[in-house]
Amino acid sequence: MSSSKPFPGFASLHSFQRTGASRDFTVDIEYPAGGDPLAVTRGKQQLVGKARARWAMGSSKPGEVIWTRFVGPVLLREDLVNAMKAAGSTGWSTYPVEVKGKSGESLPDYHGLIVLGRCRPVSTERSMRVMKEFPSGFFPVLRGLAFDETSWDGSDVFMPEDGTAWVFVTEVVRSLISARAKNVRFTPMEEIEQQVM
C-alpha cells in the first residue's frame, strides 16, 4: 500500500467525527440481509438492496451530514456528495439509503458513506503524554495519533486497515464538509487525545 502523492503530515489529516450534541438529527439504520454496519462502511460487505434509516432522536431537521446510533455509518446529502465528486476527492463511494424523518416523512437525496481508502493501523507510539484538566481533576492523556506514512494509499477519505471505526480525511474534504455541516468535529491527528488507561 503506497501512494505517489506526497504525505501531507499528520497536522493536515483530520478525524471525521460527530460533535456528540444531543440535538443533532440522528437515525437508526437497518441493512438488508443482515448487513453489518461497520463492514458496510468499510466497503467489506456489499449491500443487496437499500438500507433504511429512520429518525431516532434529536432535531427534526436533518443537515448535510446525518449520524446514526451505530459506530461507523454516516449519511451524506446529495449536494455534499456532488461537491466531493467535483473536487476530485478519492477513497470513498456511497450506497443507497431510504431516510424517514421524525414524522415519518420521506427525506430523499441521502447516501450512505463507504470508505475505501486505507492506511496501516494507528498507534500512540509517537504520542505525547500530557496532563489535562477534567472536572474531577488533572489526569494524563496521550496526545497525537500516527501510522506508518508509507502505508497511506493517498486517499482523501480513509480508514486504518485494522477494522476500527476511525475515519480520517485530508484538508480538501475537511474544508468541503465543514463549510456545509455544523454537526461534524474535525481534529488534526497530531491533536487527538486519548485517556491513559
ABEGO torsion letter per residue (X at the ends): XBBABBBAEAAABBBBBBAGBAABBBBBBBBBGGBBAAAAAAGABBBBEBBBBBBABEBABBBABBBBABBGBBBBBAAAAAAAAAAGBBGBBBBBBBBBBAAGBBBBGBBBBBBABBBBBBBAAABBBBBBBBAAEBBBBBBEBBBBAAABAGBABBBBAAGBABBBBBAAAAAAAAAABAABBBBBAAABBBBBX
